[in-house]
Amino acid sequence: MLNENIKAVRTSKGISQEELAIKLNVVRQTVSKWERGLSVPDSEMLISISEALETPVSVLLGETLTEEAPEDLKAISEKLEVINLQLARQKAAKRKALHWSFIVLCVVIAAAFAVTASAGSPYLDWDFSDPETSVAGTLLHAFEWVFVRIAPFVFIGSVVGAVMTRKRS
């Protein structure tokens, strides 16, 4: 049992007989004899083996280790599947929020254009001899000027964004 446990732990850790022998300051043949059951390490060497393999002595002295790799892989794959589903949901939610943001931006720009077109620059009829009126009229004119020149590009970009972020079948 000890020989099988030493070999099972060593191989599960990915350590060769040579590497274990170097860690324990023995020759490789000694490790081979322990694993084949031809000799048994003394108590001090058993403690050194457990430290080198980072495994409790009780595990080395216990019954034969059973390989749990398939179960471990199954558990890990199930956890990864759950994580992937969560990430996919988050990505879908972000995509949906971005899609609706583009649509709302398109509607806001279209409404602002409708309001601007129907109002027809009312500040042009104002009396600009009053400083407060002239400042307000200048600000409104600047806003309208910038909006009319920039909004079409933003609108087109929003339409393209809404089309590109739509849900694909």
C-alpha positions, 0 to 999 in steps of 0.5 A: 500500500505504501509503495502504491501511494507514494507512486500515485501521489508522485505521478499525480503531482507530475514529479518524476522519480529522479526529481523526487530522489533529488529532493530527498538526497537519494538515488533514483533506484531507491525511489524505484525500490520504494515504489515497487515494494522492494524496500520501505523508507524509515520514519524520518525518510517517510516524513521527508517524502511527505514534505517533498510531495506536499502530502500528509504522512497519513495519506502515504500510509493509508489505503490505496489512493483512488483516482478522482480525476474524472470526478474532479474534471466533471466538477470543474467542467460544471463550474466552468459551464455555469460561469460561461452561462453567467458571462453569456447572460451578462454579455447579452444584457449589456448588448441589449442595454446598448441596443436600446440606448442607440434606439433612444438616442435616435428617437431623441435626435429625431424629436429634437430635429422636429422641435427645432424645425417646427420652432424655426429659430424664434430668437431671430426676431428678438431685440438684441439691444438688451444684453440678456436677450442677446446672450440668450439668443447667441447661446440658442443660435450656437446650440442650433448651429452645432446641433444641426451640423453634428446631430446627423452624424450622431443619428447615423452612428446610432442607427448603425449601432442599433443595427449592429447590436440587434439580437441575432437569430 
